[in-house]
Amino acid sequence: MSLFDLEGRNALVTGAGSGIGQRLAVGLAEYGANVTILDLAGQRQGSDTTAEQVKAIGREALVVDADVTDPVSVREAIGHHVSRFGRLDIAVNCAGVNHSCSAEDLAPSDWKRVLDVNLSGVFYCCQSEASSMFSSGGGSIINVASMSATIVNRGLLQAHYNASKAGVKHLTSTLAMEWVTRKVRVNSLSPGYIMTPMISGPDWAEKIRGFEEQTPMHRLGTPDDLVGPVIFLASAASAYMTGTDLLVEGGFTSW
Ligand code: NAP
């Protein structure tokens, strides 16, 4: 049990006002961590809900409004975390956006927005998080990529999203190697189809039936399915792992 224990650790989760990030923030608290909940100011209600859930477990929570596409905003957010908790041990970079459009019609502004949030945002977060971890003796960074980093989703028009997630996967192993001697581990977590606000709404209902058929386990994942894998990557249980991509996709990429 102590292998997975996060008692006394201080974590930061981006995109923690909604979906996967919200559940992972609460999951880290369930295993003992205090948590900083970072999301856009427009998600304040969701972030406050996450904070209430963390506090209900008996852990401390800090809500920070920040935009991961702005490196200054990210640095300030990590500064707030360190002022409150003293050090950063675990960072989960989960903020992300998706958007559907054929490659031939994709506007440069949409290409840029998705790459800015999903790839540049992860880089700015890793940079500030690692800098804090270097000065406090190390830590674990987990970047939420996607199985779309590895496969092309049948029927979905999202060249920009897939490229951004492939970038996150390779950025992760590259940073892991740069920082391997400095006690900062960097791994990515790549979910398959997970039921969250990102894939809900009338446009998605028909597609979701297809995803269930295509997934060997014949169901979509839920944010709960990602808690165990993130605790594993955050904790001493994965002490000898860095630069890896952990796929959590109901077997999707095996077929
Ligand atoms: P979600 O419910 O939409 O959560 C994403 C959160 O990130 C939202 O609160 C969003 O705020 C926030 N965010 C967006 N841009 C941001 C920015 N610039 N700065 C700070 N926060 C920002 O989506 P989710 O499904 O939980 O996705 C979480 C992560 O998992 C994403 O990286 C996604 O690509 C990845 N993922 C999801 C699935 C899936 O099937 N759901 C599968 C594989 C990977 P707004 O809502 O205001 O934009």
Boltz pocket constraint, residues with backbone or C-beta under 6 A from the ligand:
constraints:
  - pocket:
      binder: B
      contacts: [[A, 14], [A, 15], [A, 16], [A, 17], [A, 18], [A, 19], [A, 20], [A, 21], [A, 38], [A, 39], [A, 40], [A, 42], [A, 43], [A, 66], [A, 67], [A, 68], [A, 69], [A, 93], [A, 94], [A, 95], [A, 96], [A, 97], [A, 117], [A, 121], [A, 144], [A, 145], [A, 146], [A, 147], [A, 190], [A, 191], [A, 192], [A, 193], [A, 194], [A, 195], [A, 196], [A, 197], [A, 198], [A, 199]]
      max_distance: 6.0
